[in-house]
Amino acid sequence: MKTLRLKLFSILILLIVSMIAPTVMAKPGSDKGLHKGKDKEKHLQAAYNGLNKGNGAKHLYLYEKDPETWEIVENGSGGKITYIPQKDKFIFNGHGLEPDVMYDLINYAPGVNWTKDPYPNPWPGENSTEIASGIVNEEGNIHLKGSWNGTIGEETYDIEGKVWLVLSDDFGLDMGMTGWAPREYLFEYDLVPE
C-alpha cells in the first residue's frame, strides 16, 4: 500500500512539474502575442535579444508602449532598424502608424549610461539627434534610411543608447524634445549595443 501511494505521489508531482515548467522557463516578453503564424517565435526571440546578427547586419526593434506601464502594446504599431556598422548605413521600416504624419527617428540623449540609471537626465535630456525623418504613407508604413554614424552640419554623432520614432512636431533640431505624446511614438526594445 505504501508503494502504491509513493507511485501515485510521484506521478502527481510529475504532472504538476510538467504543467508549471513551460511557464517558468518562458523568456520575458515571450507571451506578448505580437505576431501570429510560424514566424511568431522567431520574431519574439529576435525582439527579446534586441539584436540579431546575420550577414553583418544588426537589427533593433521599436514598439508602441503603454506610457503608464511601459509594457509593449499588444498588436500595436512597431518597426525594425537594420544597420550594417561596416557600411555605416541603416534602414528603418515602421508599421501601423497614422497615415500622412511626419516622424523623426532620433537617438535620444546619447552619451548617457542607461544601464546604470534609466532616467539620469532631467527632461528633455541633452544632445538628442535626428537621424532621419519622413512621412507615413496611406497604408500606415514609413521607410527611412541614412547613415548610422555621421555628421549633421559640423557636428558628428555616434548612435548609442535609446532610439525612438517621435512626431516631428515634438522634436526641435536645436532643442531636442519639445513635446511629449508617448502614445504616438515607438520606443526601443533594447539599447543599441556597444
Secondary structure, DSSP 4 states (H G I P E B T S, - for coil): -HHHHHHHHHHHHHHHHHHHHHHHHSPTTTT-----STTHHHHHHHHHHS---BTTBEEEEEE-B-TTT-PBPTT--EEEEEEETTTTEEEEEEESPPTT-EEEEEEESTT--TTT-SS-SPTT-S--EEEEEEE--TTS-EEEEEESEEEETTEEEE--BEEEEEEGGGEETTTEE----GGG-BEESSPBP-
